[in-house]
């Protein structure tokens, strides 16, 4: 009996040490947030050289929730996989499309809906997708819009009607070229396009939608524990109102934020059924 009691005591002590070590590790953990350095309003470096955007603020909120240190790891978007695989960052969290990439990463739950659309000048004479025939269209490299226009099952047929598809490092550069008349249109995420067009009256989206998608956080496939912790933090930040409060600071994307909406809709349906 003494041996059994001693064994149980040792097991309990070991478990306590493991829990203590885990908490300690969490308290000193540095979360390396990988993001596109120019993808407003989700992530960007502002005029003061500071990191900003909805995703940046949410990542910092997760760190505050757990007591982690936050480290910004901005990069050009086409370098995202190299940065993640090299261990330079812990995840890709930057308006990152899940659809079509389900098997390439370990994904968090979706936190934002989105659509792909065409942005043009209001006086361009372009009113439909058919009007893009013979036009110069811009797109950011390695984005879902780029993939869509080069996918035979997506919008490749439409792309083949363009005079050319000009590929940019960032949508900010593409928008400047649209302003200057160097290109005729931009294929872009509606939320990013809303941000670029804010305060501008001379631009619009075509009514037709190229495609729809959802944004999530992409992790290395062997980082299941970190993914689970981020998901748990997201749930907590929805519950305590932080997610909504941060979202309200970015009106261009607020209506597209989807965390908690499905649960709320289910609760409304249940309540309505009771009545």
PyMOL commands that set and color helices and strands:
alter all, ss='L'
color gray80, all
select helices_A, chain A and resi 2-28+54-66+77-85+129-132+144-149+156-159+171-180+190-197+224-239+242-248+251-254+261-274
alter helices_A, ss='H'
color red, helices_A
select strands_A, chain A and resi 30-36+38-39+43-45+51-52+69-75+91-97+106-107+112-121+136-140+164-168+185-189+203-205+211-219
alter strands_A, ss='S'
color yellow, strands_A
deselect
rebuild
show_as cartoon
